[in-house]
Amino acid sequence: MFLSGPSEKRTIQKASGPLEPLHCIGLSCAALVASGGITGCAKASVLSLAAGLLLGGLASLGAHQLSQYPRNIWVFLAISGTLNGIIGMRFHHSGWIRPVGLILGASLLMVTKLGISVLNRPCQ
């Protein structure tokens, strides 16, 4: 076992700053959207599968962008806002709690968290 002496100092850095949890939540939201598309394909149509995989892929792209560049939240905010509009209309017409209501709740959570992070950002 090797012990480091007092002359060796180790520095621990944060992964991506204060927005670190947002990309984890974003990837979870993207997985939920993609799984909702797969569920929709089993129940309704292939169009649900295509839309779920497309929007889930775009959401994962936005979450990846957020993990690489924590200040660039606009891609993910646009995707989450679009998802809110589409899924909100589907929830209003169908009234289904699962999977539409779950995806709508996750998407609303993401838009809220991103909006709060924009408002808490220091002015430059």
CYANA upper distance limits for C-alpha pairs under 8 A (distance plus 0.5 A):
  4 SER  CA      8 GLU  CA      6.67
 15 ALA  CA     20 GLU  CA      7.54
 16 SER  CA     20 GLU  CA      5.90
 16 SER  CA     67 SER  CA      7.28
 16 SER  CA     68 GLN  CA      8.15
 16 SER  CA     70 PRO  CA      7.05
 17 GLY  CA     70 PRO  CA      7.87
 19 LEU  CA     23 HIS  CA      7.92
 19 LEU  CA     70 PRO  CA      6.55
 19 LEU  CA    117 SER  CA      8.20
 20 GLU  CA     24 CYS  CA      7.75
 20 GLU  CA     67 SER  CA      7.40
 20 GLU  CA     70 PRO  CA      8.12
 21 PRO  CA     25 ILE  CA      6.79
 22 LEU  CA     26 GLY  CA      6.43
 22 LEU  CA     63 ALA  CA      8.24
 22 LEU  CA     66 LEU  CA      8.25
 22 LEU  CA    110 MET  CA      8.36
 22 LEU  CA    113 LYS  CA      8.07
 22 LEU  CA    114 LEU  CA      8.26
 23 HIS  CA     27 LEU  CA      6.55
 23 HIS  CA     63 ALA  CA      5.31
 23 HIS  CA     64 HIS  CA      7.32
 23 HIS  CA     66 LEU  CA      6.41
 23 HIS  CA     67 SER  CA      6.09
 24 CYS  CA     28 SER  CA      6.86
 24 CYS  CA     63 ALA  CA      8.06
 25 ILE  CA     29 CYS  CA      6.66
 25 ILE  CA    110 MET  CA      8.03
 26 GLY  CA     30 ALA  CA      6.66
 26 GLY  CA     59 ALA  CA      7.54
 26 GLY  CA     60 SER  CA      7.42
 26 GLY  CA     62 GLY  CA      8.34
 26 GLY  CA     63 ALA  CA      5.65
 26 GLY  CA    110 MET  CA      7.44
 27 LEU  CA     31 ALA  CA      6.70
 27 LEU  CA     59 ALA  CA      7.84
 27 LEU  CA     60 SER  CA      6.03
 27 LEU  CA     63 ALA  CA      6.36
 27 LEU  CA     64 HIS  CA      8.39
 28 SER  CA     32 LEU  CA      6.68
 29 CYS  CA     33 VAL  CA      6.70
 29 CYS  CA     56 GLY  CA      8.39
 29 CYS  CA     59 ALA  CA      8.01
 29 CYS  CA    103 ILE  CA      7.96
 29 CYS  CA    106 ALA  CA      6.46
 29 CYS  CA    107 SER  CA      7.39
 29 CYS  CA    110 MET  CA      8.47
 30 ALA  CA     34 ALA  CA      6.74
 30 ALA  CA     55 LEU  CA      8.17
 30 ALA  CA     56 GLY  CA      5.00
 30 ALA  CA     57 GLY  CA      7.36
 30 ALA  CA     58 LEU  CA      8.42
 30 ALA  CA     59 ALA  CA      5.61
 30 ALA  CA     60 SER  CA      5.80
 31 ALA  CA     35 SER  CA      6.57
 31 ALA  CA     56 GLY  CA      6.91
 31 ALA  CA     60 SER  CA      8.36
 32 LEU  CA     36 GLY  CA      6.52
 32 LEU  CA     56 GLY  CA      8.18
 32 LEU  CA    103 ILE  CA      7.05
 33 VAL  CA     37 GLY  CA      6.83
 33 VAL  CA     52 GLY  CA      6.18
 33 VAL  CA     53 LEU  CA      7.91
 33 VAL  CA     55 LEU  CA      7.47
 33 VAL  CA     56 GLY  CA      5.59
 33 VAL  CA    103 ILE  CA      6.63
 34 ALA  CA     38 ILE  CA      6.94
 34 ALA  CA     49 LEU  CA      8.36
 34 ALA  CA     52 GLY  CA      5.31
 34 ALA  CA     53 LEU  CA      5.38
 34 ALA  CA     54 LEU  CA      8.41
 34 ALA  CA     55 LEU  CA      7.84
 34 ALA  CA     56 GLY  CA      5.26
 34 ALA  CA     57 GLY  CA      8.05
 35 SER  CA     39 THR  CA      6.65
 35 SER  CA     52 GLY  CA      7.84
 36 GLY  CA     40 GLY  CA      6.46
 36 GLY  CA     52 GLY  CA      6.83
 36 GLY  CA     99 PRO  CA      6.11
 36 GLY  CA    100 VAL  CA      7.90
 36 GLY  CA    103 ILE  CA      7.93
 37 GLY  CA     41 CYS  CA      6.64
 37 GLY  CA     48 SER  CA      5.65
 37 GLY  CA     49 LEU  CA      4.79
 37 GLY  CA     50 ALA  CA      7.56
 37 GLY  CA     51 ALA  CA      7.07
 37 GLY  CA     52 GLY  CA      4.30
 37 GLY  CA     53 LEU  CA      6.69
 38 ILE  CA     42 ALA  CA      6.96
 38 ILE  CA     48 SER  CA      7.84
 38 ILE  CA     49 LEU  CA      5.69
 38 ILE  CA     52 GLY  CA      7.55
 38 ILE  CA     53 LEU  CA      8.38
 39 THR  CA     43 LYS  CA      6.86
 39 THR  CA     49 LEU  CA      8.26
 39 THR  CA     99 PRO  CA      8.11
 40 GLY  CA     44 ALA  CA      5.92
 40 GLY  CA     45 SER  CA      7.09
 40 GLY  CA     46 VAL  CA      8.39
 40 GLY  CA     48 SER  CA      5.74
 40 GLY  CA     49 LEU  CA      6.83
 41 CYS  CA     45 SER  CA      5.24
 41 CYS  CA     46 VAL  CA      5.54
 41 CYS  CA     47 LEU  CA      7.69
 41 CYS  CA     48 SER  CA      5.88
 41 CYS  CA     49 LEU  CA      5.46
 44 ALA  CA     48 SER  CA      7.65
 45 SER  CA     49 LEU  CA      7.66
 46 VAL  CA     50 ALA  CA      6.87
 47 LEU  CA     51 ALA  CA      6.59
 48 SER  CA     52 GLY  CA      6.38
 49 LEU  CA     53 LEU  CA      6.53
 50 ALA  CA     54 LEU  CA      6.49
 51 ALA  CA     55 LEU  CA      6.46
 52 GLY  CA     56 GLY  CA      6.24
 53 LEU  CA     57 GLY  CA      6.34
 54 LEU  CA     58 LEU  CA      6.70
 55 LEU  CA     59 ALA  CA      6.50
 55 LEU  CA     79 ILE  CA      8.22
 55 LEU  CA     83 LEU  CA      7.91
 56 GLY  CA     60 SER  CA      6.63
 57 GLY  CA     61 LEU  CA      6.65
 58 LEU  CA     62 GLY  CA      6.72
 58 LEU  CA     79 ILE  CA      7.44
 59 ALA  CA     63 ALA  CA      6.66
 59 ALA  CA     76 PHE  CA      6.94
 59 ALA  CA     79 ILE  CA      6.71
 59 ALA  CA     80 SER  CA      7.74
 60 SER  CA     64 HIS  CA      6.50
 61 LEU  CA     65 GLN  CA      6.61
 61 LEU  CA     76 PHE  CA      8.39
 62 GLY  CA     66 LEU  CA      6.61
 62 GLY  CA     73 ILE  CA      8.25
 62 GLY  CA     75 VAL  CA      5.98
 62 GLY  CA     76 PHE  CA      4.78
 62 GLY  CA     79 ILE  CA      7.90
 63 ALA  CA     67 SER  CA      6.74
 63 ALA  CA     76 PHE  CA      6.85
 64 HIS  CA     68 GLN  CA      6.81
 65 GLN  CA     69 TYR  CA      6.38
 65 GLN  CA     70 PRO  CA      8.18
 65 GLN  CA     72 ASN  CA      7.68
 65 GLN  CA     73 ILE  CA      8.39
 65 GLN  CA     75 VAL  CA      8.28
 65 GLN  CA     76 PHE  CA      8.43
 66 LEU  CA     70 PRO  CA      5.39
 66 LEU  CA     71 ARG  CA      7.75
 66 LEU  CA     72 ASN  CA      6.55
 66 LEU  CA     73 ILE  CA      6.41
 66 LEU  CA     76 PHE  CA      7.87
 73 ILE  CA     77 LEU  CA      6.51
 73 ILE  CA    114 LEU  CA      7.69
 74 TRP  CA     78 ALA  CA      6.52
 75 VAL  CA     79 ILE  CA      6.83
 76 PHE  CA     80 SER  CA      6.51
 77 LEU  CA     81 GLY  CA      6.51
 77 LEU  CA    110 MET  CA      8.41
 77 LEU  CA    111 VAL  CA      6.75
 77 LEU  CA    114 LEU  CA      7.23
 78 ALA  CA     82 THR  CA      6.63
 79 ILE  CA     83 LEU  CA      6.57
 80 SER  CA     84 ASN  CA      6.57
 80 SER  CA    107 SER  CA      6.23
 80 SER  CA    108 LEU  CA      8.19
 80 SER  CA    110 MET  CA      7.28
 80 SER  CA    111 VAL  CA      6.60
 81 GLY  CA     85 GLY  CA      6.90
 81 GLY  CA    107 SER  CA      8.21
 81 GLY  CA    111 VAL  CA      7.17
 82 THR  CA     86 ILE  CA      6.82
 83 LEU  CA     87 ILE  CA      6.33
 83 LEU  CA     88 GLY  CA      8.44
 83 LEU  CA    104 LEU  CA      8.32
 83 LEU  CA    107 SER  CA      7.29
 84 ASN  CA     88 GLY  CA      5.99
 84 ASN  CA    104 LEU  CA      6.62
 84 ASN  CA    107 SER  CA      6.46
 84 ASN  CA    108 LEU  CA      7.08
 85 GLY  CA     89 MET  CA      6.77
 86 ILE  CA     90 ARG  CA      6.97
 87 ILE  CA     91 PHE  CA      6.50
 87 ILE  CA    100 VAL  CA      6.94
 87 ILE  CA    103 ILE  CA      7.84
 87 ILE  CA    104 LEU  CA      6.38
 88 GLY  CA     92 HIS  CA      6.58
 88 GLY  CA    104 LEU  CA      6.87
 89 MET  CA     93 HIS  CA      6.76
 90 ARG  CA     94 SER  CA      6.44
 90 ARG  CA     95 GLY  CA      8.31
 90 ARG  CA    100 VAL  CA      7.64
 91 PHE  CA     95 GLY  CA      5.54
 91 PHE  CA     96 TRP  CA      6.70
 91 PHE  CA     97 ILE  CA      8.21
 91 PHE  CA    100 VAL  CA      6.38
 91 PHE  CA    101 GLY  CA      6.81
 91 PHE  CA    104 LEU  CA      8.32
 95 GLY  CA    101 GLY  CA      8.41
 96 TRP  CA    100 VAL  CA      6.58
 96 TRP  CA    101 GLY  CA      6.86
 97 ILE  CA    101 GLY  CA      4.79
 97 ILE  CA    102 LEU  CA      7.05
 98 ARG  CA    102 LEU  CA      6.41
 99 PRO  CA    103 ILE  CA      6.72
100 VAL  CA    104 LEU  CA      6.61
101 GLY  CA    105 GLY  CA      6.61
102 LEU  CA    106 ALA  CA      6.74
103 ILE  CA    107 SER  CA      6.53
104 LEU  CA    108 LEU  CA      6.53
105 GLY  CA    109 LEU  CA      6.62
106 ALA  CA    110 MET  CA      6.80
107 SER  CA    111 VAL  CA      6.82
108 LEU  CA    112 THR  CA      6.58
109 LEU  CA    113 LYS  CA      6.61
110 MET  CA    114 LEU  CA      6.52
111 VAL  CA    115 GLY  CA      6.46
112 THR  CA    116 ILE  CA      6.66
113 LYS  CA    117 SER  CA      6.69
114 LEU  CA    118 VAL  CA      6.74
115 GLY  CA    119 LEU  CA      6.76
116 ILE  CA    120 ASN  CA      6.60
117 SER  CA    121 ARG  CA      6.61
